[in-house]
Amino acid sequence: MIAKELNGYEKIENYDEEAVQIMADNYRSIIENIGENIYREGLLKTPERAAKAMLYLTHGYGVNPLEILKSALFTENHQQMIVVKDIEVYSMCEHHMLPFFGKAHIAYIPNGKIVGLSKIPRIVDAFSRRMQVQERLTDEIKDCIQEALNPQGVAVVIEAQHMCMCMRGIQKQNSVTTTSSFNGAFEKNKTRKEFISLVSNKLS
């Protein structure tokens, strides 16, 4: 833990200093190899900043999503669809190490247990703050909810823009990738359509 006094308040940062230094050395080498001067004023602290940023962007490896859900389970007889939509997603494409970001829409139908609503966005963060592909991320969220709650069904849809498509390669800035994963009751066309309708429309 590092505590820094900045303008009258204490800023606390939790990083593995050994990992920061190793990664900073690697970033320093990368910066040199693209032709920049690592001793230029604006770049002097960039390797350390980049190392800390990468550790933050991938901090999901240190989080157990299943335990997050299990920490807030409640017995309840509600058997209708519960939907949490427009959950912000920020992740890192494992193919090019560029960000992808968007929104997740999640629903489940309880089977005797419900979970505290804040825990669903937390597991989205836990899985997305890793090196990912959108397809696997979608399945991991669904499978985690299924294992923790054993509901009648789970539905997950993620809509995201990928910087590897916008900034390089095909360079299509307005493209959006949508992935979905359903099980149980959501494999029925009527239930799936109800979910899609709920996440697509604004409720009055």
VENQUI-V306697 format. One record per helix or strand of 2 or more residues. SS is the DSSP state (helix for helix, strand for strand). FROM is the first residue (numbers start at 1). TO is the last residue. If there is no record, write none. Layout:
# VENQUI-V306697
<<SS	FROM	TO> <SS	FROM	TO>>
This chain:
# VENQUI-V306697
<<strand	2	6> <strand	9	13> <helix	17	33> <helix	41	43> <helix	46	57> <helix	59	62> <helix	65	70> <strand	73	75> <strand	81	93> <strand	99	109> <strand	113	115> <helix	117	128> <strand	131	132> <helix	134	149> <strand	153	162> <helix	163	166> <strand	177	184> <helix	185	187> <helix	189	200>>
